[in-house]
Structures are given as structure tokens and as C-alpha cells.
Amino acid sequence: MGQQGLSSGGISVLRGILLAASAALSPVPMALAADAPPPCALTLSTGQAVSFDQFRGQVLYVDFWASWCGPCLLSFPFMNELQSAYAGKGLHVLAVNMDEKPADAARFLDQHKAMFDVASGPNGKCAKDFGVATMPTSFLVDRKGAIRLVHKGFRPGDVDELKSKLDELIAGQ
């Protein structure tokens, strides 16, 4: 009997299952509501370095994602919508890519245009400091720099809850 290996698609599915299983067993993320985001050295896909401090005075939607993550694919149109609808009201969307291979992220972004900033590169330490255990995981940060919501996963049914919290933060509540 010959050996059969996993295809790259099979590996991606297995990775997603393992990540979801580990999320169920993981402790509460280190970055809890009302804490400031941990400092991270991030680089946008344009090459520009960014830090969370530079977004003080704005509401920040930080989303950790990967190209192999099905729910991440669903979240991209939502983040495009947020950037378009709320940018003039003080929202900044920042997606932090977690792919190990930059080419995987580039292929994904070629097929699914992002109208928001995407941080690329080795972002594993940042995700670990945030306590990310599930893809996607989003953090809403208020204008003062405090994390006000941690949201794991993404389902279309989550949209109303996320928009409601965003409306509160935009209004300064």
C-alpha cells in the first residue's frame, strides 16, 4: 500500500480544524476589554511601519486573518463596507495577516481586494501578545486606545452586533 500525503488544500483544512480546536481549549486572550492593545511592530503591505498609538483619536478595528481561513474570506466584504461607511466618521480598519508564506496572502489579496490597510510580514508575536487563538479574531479599540470588544470568528449573523458596537464607539460612548 502506497503512502498518501495531504494536498495543500487538505493541510489548510486540517490547520483550520486544529486552530478551532485549540481555540476551544485556550485561555481568555491576554488583551482583554479596556486594556490598550499590546505594542506590535507592524508593516503595511505598502512597506509603511505602523503602531497602534498612531490611531489614537480614531476608532480602530483590528482583524487577525489568514488566507486559508474560510470565515476570514467572509469577513473581507464586511471590512470593506466598514472602511467605506465609517472612515469619514473616524474608523480605521487594520487587518493583520497571519500567513506563513507571503505569497499565500498576496494571492488572496489579488482575488479579494482590501479597501483597508493590511499588515503583512511575520506577525506571529503580535497575534500571541493579543492572545489570538482563532481566525479571524477582531478587536475594537476606542478613540482613547482601549480595547472595547474582542470578537472571535466571523459569521454573517455577527454583522449587526459589530456595527452596533461600532456605532457606540463612533458616537464616543
TAHUNOR-V406828 format. One record per residue. N is the residue number from 1. PHI is phi as a letter, one per 20 degrees, with the letter a starting at -180 (NA if undefined). OMEGA is omega in whole degrees, 0 to 359 (NA if undefined). Layout:
n-><N,N>
phi-><PHI,PHI>
omega-><OMEGA,OMEGA>
//
This chain:
n-><1,2,3,4,5,6,7,8,9,10,11,12,13,14,15,16,17,18,19,20,21,22,23,24,25,26,27,28,29,30,31,32,33,34,35,36,37,38,39,40,41,42,43,44,45,46,47,48,49,50,51,52,53,54,55,56,57,58,59,60,61,62,63,64,65,66,67,68,69,70,71,72,73,74,75,76,77,78,79,80,81,82,83,84,85,86,87,88,89,90,91,92,93,94,95,96,97,98,99,100,101,102,103,104,105,106,107,108,109,110,111,112,113,114,115,116,117,118,119,120,121,122,123,124,125,126,127,128,129,130,131,132,133,134,135,136,137,138,139,140,141,142,143,144,145,146,147,148,149,150,151,152,153,154,155,156,157,158,159,160,161,162,163,164,165,166,167,168,169,170,171,172,173>
phi-><NA,f,e,d,d,e,f,f,f,f,f,f,f,f,g,f,f,f,f,f,f,f,f,f,d,e,f,g,g,f,e,e,g,n,e,f,g,f,f,c,e,d,c,f,f,e,n,f,f,c,c,f,g,f,e,g,n,d,e,d,d,d,c,e,b,b,f,e,e,g,f,f,g,f,f,f,f,f,f,f,f,g,g,f,f,d,g,f,d,o,e,c,e,c,e,d,f,d,f,f,d,g,f,f,f,f,f,g,f,f,e,c,f,d,e,c,f,c,e,c,o,f,d,g,f,f,f,f,f,f,n,f,c,c,d,f,c,d,c,d,d,f,f,e,n,d,f,d,b,d,c,e,m,b,c,g,f,e,g,f,f,f,f,f,f,f,g,f,f,f,f,n,e>
omega-><181,177,175,178,176,173,179,176,179,177,179,179,179,178,179,179,180,179,179,179,180,179,180,182,186,176,177,181,179,181,181,179,180,173,173,176,176,179,179,174,182,177,178,179,176,182,181,175,178,173,182,180,183,179,176,183,176,169,184,174,181,183,176,186,176,184,183,186,180,179,177,178,179,185,185,176,178,180,175,179,179,182,181,186,189,184,179,180,176,177,172,178,179,179,182,183,183,179,178,181,179,181,178,179,181,178,179,183,174,182,185,185,178,176,181,181,177,175,180,179,180,184,182,180,179,179,179,180,176,183,182,178,184,177,343,169,182,179,173,183,182,185,179,177,179,176,183,179,171,183,180,179,174,173,180,179,180,189,183,179,181,179,179,179,177,179,177,183,178,180,178,181,NA>
//
